[in-house]
Amino acid sequence: MKFLYSRTSVRYLQKLEKDISRKIIGAVEKLPKEGDIIKLKGKKVKNIYRLRAGKYRIIFSWEKDLIKAVKIDTRGDVYKN
């Protein structure tokens, strides 16, 4: 399984404390075997999922052997544009 992070995801992780960013990266690297994963609904959304890691949410796309973290933020802010 290959993991990619978007530029905005990397910038957000760099702003966080080291232990929190390690926790989030650890949760992403455990995909797809474990984690609180839900497929997002919508007409414009295809193969987009949400992973919960404490109070943080990771929005990612999942296609065969590639998982790309699109956005990482807190629960209240991750779904805003």
QUIKA-V213973 format. One line per field, one symbol per residue. ss: DSSP state (2 for helix, 1 for strand, 0 for the rest). phi: phi as a letter, one per 40 degrees, with the letter a starting at -180 (. if undefined). A space follows every 50 residues. Layout:
BEGIN
ss: ???
phi: ???
END
This chain:
BEGIN
ss: 01111022222222200222222222222000000111100000000111 1110011111111001111111110000000
phi: .bbbbccccccccccccdcccccccccccccccahcbbccbiccbbfbbb bbbgcbbbcabbbfbbbbccabacdcbcccc
END
